[in-house]
């Protein structure tokens, strides 16, 4: 009973954090702004999330759970690539959460950053999920003899790299269009998935 | 004469900053560590670079100048794509400067960050340079009917995105190999550049 209430409170906090991020961006998402929104003292909030980084990592973990149904392991098998295209389109409508992800990813590569472990673990998982999606649609071999695992590394890089360019200059960069360009490259330049890949 | 001495001093500071970054990483590259290395008081250093961000942006501008001969505009025309592959290989041997670039890029997407303008300007330039390189080798049309401009956006995204995955998990990610995979995708999966692109 106590556990259930605590989990409910955590869900409230994450919801409030998302709202604050959407309104004020990554920098404005301070612990005190979140505490105020959810009706806790800052001390009370620290009981659940001891640092801003811990809170933001929890938000991103929660986003991953919603976006891909828990580390991409949907009951129905790997994500179709077309659905990933839709996810990028969806992301283009929520710059604040993409900004939070991108800023935290950037920080995480510095020494002893509290989000480093989360991102390292996440990318191992995401690359494996993407490889499964690629294998389901392309088989063992992609253009140039590339394995699904190697193509997965590229696909994740494209998604992340596009986010930075798009956040810096949204008018100059068509993020969803560029991601679909990349999916087309993986099909050897063809529009759709019919027929075998060219030699 | 005074100007020449001031420029020499700036060059000394940038060199010292690179050394400090290499030894202590992005977080360790504090203004006081750099001041000590170059034999200036912290006040003296602030005269040349008023903030840590300003100093690091100057280091990255300097790197761009060395790496690509000034915004990519080499006297000899656009960069051959193979040379870009070598640049990625070179980057894989200098994680500290890649870490500095990646951490600063991550921060730059937050509100009113001092490096935001530098990166926005830089990406406009880098996309144009990459498009020129792609046009020189592939002509007006890449696989799937993609223009050099659209392929340039992808290529820059791949380079940046790979850096994050590689910095987080260097044993799991072969950054130069992955970039060469991408160059091969742009050739429609072929190993080299001979012959026309497949329809």
Boltz contact constraints between the chains, C-beta under 6 A:
constraints:
  - contact:
      token1: [A, 25]
      token2: [B, 111]
      max_distance: 6.0
  - contact:
      token1: [A, 26]
      token2: [B, 110]
      max_distance: 6.0
  - contact:
      token1: [A, 27]
      token2: [B, 110]
      max_distance: 6.0
  - contact:
      token1: [A, 27]
      token2: [B, 111]
      max_distance: 6.0
  - contact:
      token1: [A, 99]
      token2: [B, 109]
      max_distance: 6.0
  - contact:
      token1: [A, 102]
      token2: [B, 109]
      max_distance: 6.0
  - contact:
      token1: [A, 103]
      token2: [B, 106]
      max_distance: 6.0
  - contact:
      token1: [A, 103]
      token2: [B, 109]
      max_distance: 6.0
  - contact:
      token1: [A, 103]
      token2: [B, 110]
      max_distance: 6.0
  - contact:
      token1: [A, 105]
      token2: [B, 106]
      max_distance: 6.0
  - contact:
      token1: [A, 105]
      token2: [B, 164]
      max_distance: 6.0
  - contact:
      token1: [A, 106]
      token2: [B, 103]
      max_distance: 6.0
  - contact:
      token1: [A, 106]
      token2: [B, 105]
      max_distance: 6.0
  - contact:
      token1: [A, 106]
      token2: [B, 106]
      max_distance: 6.0
  - contact:
      token1: [A, 106]
      token2: [B, 107]
      max_distance: 6.0
  - contact:
      token1: [A, 107]
      token2: [B, 106]
      max_distance: 6.0
  - contact:
      token1: [A, 109]
      token2: [B, 99]
      max_distance: 6.0
  - contact:
      token1: [A, 109]
      token2: [B, 102]
      max_distance: 6.0
  - contact:
      token1: [A, 109]
      token2: [B, 103]
      max_distance: 6.0
  - contact:
      token1: [A, 109]
      token2: [B, 167]
      max_distance: 6.0
  - contact:
      token1: [A, 110]
      token2: [B, 26]
      max_distance: 6.0
  - contact:
      token1: [A, 110]
      token2: [B, 27]
      max_distance: 6.0
  - contact:
      token1: [A, 110]
      token2: [B, 103]
      max_distance: 6.0
  - contact:
      token1: [A, 111]
      token2: [B, 25]
      max_distance: 6.0
  - contact:
      token1: [A, 111]
      token2: [B, 27]
      max_distance: 6.0
  - contact:
      token1: [A, 119]
      token2: [B, 168]
      max_distance: 6.0
  - contact:
      token1: [A, 120]
      token2: [B, 168]
      max_distance: 6.0
  - contact:
      token1: [A, 120]
      token2: [B, 169]
      max_distance: 6.0
  - contact:
      token1: [A, 123]
      token2: [B, 165]
      max_distance: 6.0
  - contact:
      token1: [A, 143]
      token2: [B, 185]
      max_distance: 6.0
  - contact:
      token1: [A, 143]
      token2: [B, 189]
      max_distance: 6.0
  - contact:
      token1: [A, 144]
      token2: [B, 184]
      max_distance: 6.0
  - contact:
      token1: [A, 144]
      token2: [B, 189]
      max_distance: 6.0
  - contact:
      token1: [A, 146]
      token2: [B, 181]
      max_distance: 6.0
  - contact:
      token1: [A, 150]
      token2: [B, 181]
      max_distance: 6.0
  - contact:
      token1: [A, 153]
      token2: [B, 178]
      max_distance: 6.0
  - contact:
      token1: [A, 154]
      token2: [B, 178]
      max_distance: 6.0
  - contact:
      token1: [A, 154]
      token2: [B, 182]
      max_distance: 6.0
  - contact:
      token1: [A, 157]
      token2: [B, 158]
      max_distance: 6.0
  - contact:
      token1: [A, 157]
      token2: [B, 161]
      max_distance: 6.0
  - contact:
      token1: [A, 157]
      token2: [B, 162]
      max_distance: 6.0
  - contact:
      token1: [A, 158]
      token2: [B, 157]
      max_distance: 6.0
  - contact:
      token1: [A, 158]
      token2: [B, 158]
      max_distance: 6.0
  - contact:
      token1: [A, 160]
      token2: [B, 161]
      max_distance: 6.0
  - contact:
      token1: [A, 160]
      token2: [B, 164]
      max_distance: 6.0
  - contact:
      token1: [A, 161]
      token2: [B, 157]
      max_distance: 6.0
  - contact:
      token1: [A, 161]
      token2: [B, 160]
      max_distance: 6.0
  - contact:
      token1: [A, 161]
      token2: [B, 161]
      max_distance: 6.0
  - contact:
      token1: [A, 162]
      token2: [B, 157]
      max_distance: 6.0
  - contact:
      token1: [A, 164]
      token2: [B, 105]
      max_distance: 6.0
  - contact:
      token1: [A, 164]
      token2: [B, 160]
      max_distance: 6.0
  - contact:
      token1: [A, 165]
      token2: [B, 123]
      max_distance: 6.0
  - contact:
      token1: [A, 167]
      token2: [B, 109]
      max_distance: 6.0
  - contact:
      token1: [A, 168]
      token2: [B, 119]
      max_distance: 6.0
  - contact:
      token1: [A, 168]
      token2: [B, 120]
      max_distance: 6.0
  - contact:
      token1: [A, 169]
      token2: [B, 120]
      max_distance: 6.0
  - contact:
      token1: [A, 178]
      token2: [B, 153]
      max_distance: 6.0
  - contact:
      token1: [A, 178]
      token2: [B, 154]
      max_distance: 6.0
  - contact:
      token1: [A, 181]
      token2: [B, 146]
      max_distance: 6.0
  - contact:
      token1: [A, 181]
      token2: [B, 150]
      max_distance: 6.0
  - contact:
      token1: [A, 182]
      token2: [B, 154]
      max_distance: 6.0
  - contact:
      token1: [A, 184]
      token2: [B, 144]
      max_distance: 6.0
  - contact:
      token1: [A, 185]
      token2: [B, 143]
      max_distance: 6.0
  - contact:
      token1: [A, 185]
      token2: [B, 185]
      max_distance: 6.0
  - contact:
      token1: [A, 189]
      token2: [B, 143]
      max_distance: 6.0
  - contact:
      token1: [A, 189]
      token2: [B, 144]
      max_distance: 6.0
  - contact:
      token1: [A, 198]
      token2: [B, 198]
      max_distance: 6.0
